[in-house]
Amino acid sequence: MSEFPTREEIITAHQRIAGYVHRTPVLTSRSLNELTGAELFFKCENMQRGGAFKARGAFNACLSLSKEELEMGVATHSSGNHATALSLAAKSLGTIAHIVMPSNSKKIKVNSVKAFGGRITFCEPNLQARESTLQKVIEKTGAVFIPPYDDYRIIQGQATAAKELIEEIPELSVVIAPVGGGGLLAGTAHSINYFSNNATVYAAEPMGADDAYRSMLTGSIVPSVNPKTIADGLLTSLGERNFPIIKQLVNSIITVEESEILQAMRLIWERLKIIVEPSSATVLAAVIKRNDLFSNKKTGLILSGGNVDLDEYFRT
């Protein structure tokens, strides 16, 4: 495998996962276009299997394993959408997913892992506990580790969302994706580089978890320490494989405040009539905040997921 995912590897990944994931729709909204002064195209990965783009990378990684490796099962540590996606992929391919989850994981994420047959081992809510617990699980089971984002197979899979967006709307001038660990952003940047007509790539990130923004400023990875944001899917530090791609291919990262994320999420719920999680809403928040970068441009926005705990909004 090459140092960075190649054009051919992304095409192969797209073909590999085609029978297992949805080709999600692209939605538009006249009222949001008027609000932003841009022509917006929303790639709805909230409608993906498992409720998020993560299914793309999980299936690509699992389908890249040998038959013998797959039979041993797969394992990861994750508090969110990757846990669900890997459980879904494992169930679909007839194997077992072993998932290490922090004890404070959201109920909706725990329930979704269980629904897809993932075998959960809980641990203390810190990275050291997650990694040490996962190592014990792997030693006991022989399962293959599938990282949440810092893996070229994962990046190739996530790249297929932007590839589909460009295939549907080839004249895009700008594409923006959220950034947490960087798998989706790195994949998006590669697809835009390979398949678009010189579109510019931006990223959106919460101010309370702005390690990617600070990493871009310093030129080296700045770890995410005690991040605080409603966008729980964007709490992780950048992956070592993802950052060089992002540094090379992403124009800049736009940080947004919590109030801006909530406003954007409400706008998407109201205007597009779809449910997205806060991480997804960061992209619209960034477009609204930095209107000068997107005005009068055909702009693609990757809506990363829609796994929202509705009990947080509708308590009885």
Order of alpha helices (4+ residues) and beta strands (2+ residues): alpha-beta-alpha-beta-alpha-alpha-beta-alpha-beta-alpha-beta-alpha-beta-alpha-beta-alpha-beta-alpha-alpha-beta-alpha-alpha-alpha-beta
